Amino acid sequence: MAGIYLHIPFCRRRCVYCDFYSTTREGDIPRYAEALAQELMLRRNYLEETDKNGNPYLPEIETVYIGGGTPSLLHPEHTERILEVVRRHYPVSRNAEITVEANPDDVTEAWAQALHGMGVNRISLGVQTFDDDKLRFLCRRHTGHQAMEAVEQCRKAGFDNLSLDLIYGLPGQTVGEWEHDVEHAIAAGVEHLSAYALIYEEGTALWTLRESGRIRETDEEVSLRMFDTLINRLEQAGFEHYEISNFARPGYTSRHNSSYWRGIPYLGCGAAAHSFDGESRQWNTADLDTYLERMDCLARTGKATGLWERETLTKEERYNERIITSVRTRDGLDLHRLKEDFGAEAAAYCLRMAAPHLQQGTLRLLPPAQQIPDGILCLSRQGIFVSDGIMSDLLMTDD
Ligand code: SF4
């Protein structure tokens, strides 16, 4: 089992809070789509595994995720070309989850129909808020009404798996206004919701606005009330809270994100994309020109250097990664697997570090069962609000 992530680093304009790599040079999209196709063909063996007779084989691709940036800026013919290369060169499972991220104002009936027709079966809409003033402040391109319309167009085209992204703790936002956003999202009738607290990343316009005193960061206490409102309201509406920031109707968890949290290997293609093969991480250059030049050189000469960088994770780093990716999920940390993969000492260390949180009730230890003989460590409802501190306490550090 494996996944493929394809990064589309183009945005029509930059949002105030965003520090992801992306460019506004949409004219380069056709060339980029071809470069991506090249990379997919070239890196076919990245996900290769070996069977018991020592023969290499490619595991089934269970998820394909086209993210960005803004993948909905691609003309459907480019998306189709990329997916065609994926299907031709990789064993994509018949019921694979194929997601495309979209900006609501790019979603037209024709676009949604074209994507549905090429086998995309999940759309993730970057809505952030339904409040038009706040959307303008964030430099988003769409209105709240367009977000609702985008959901409708996707439904009409036949999509039965839609996700919305929301952000809370916007400058000046009240708990009541946030509640209004959550109600809108529920009314939209989507299957999946991701909600993140606004982060002030250094180097963004948002950071500068705060530093110059023109906006004020939302108080932590207000932000926690917003998170509490979100959890309560979505649970009442029938969503399962399956990861700190992610909620899904039963049967609609994001299979792609869940694979990241379960440590399943994935190949990431495109500028700034990351890959993981279970032991090492690899990442592509985050510069569009460098990426395109290197892929051109590869197409012409069959050779290219410095296409990506690689780092092999130490045992300690892999342990830390296991903590961060599993404690955050409803499934929690399987202590038996932890012991098997990292040794009894590492599992004992984890339990020692978890002890104060178990006492305070922010962590829970679910009793051993047949499949999981040492039990499961997971966040309690109270622990979800202080999850960063808990995870950091469980990590192994050099000192
Ligand atoms: S559309 Fe997404 S990737 Fe592009 S600038 Fe806005 S938040 Fe960042």
Residues whose N, C-alpha, C, O or C-beta is under 5 A from the ligand:
A	BS01	SF4	C11 R13 R14 C15 C18 F20 S22 G68 G69
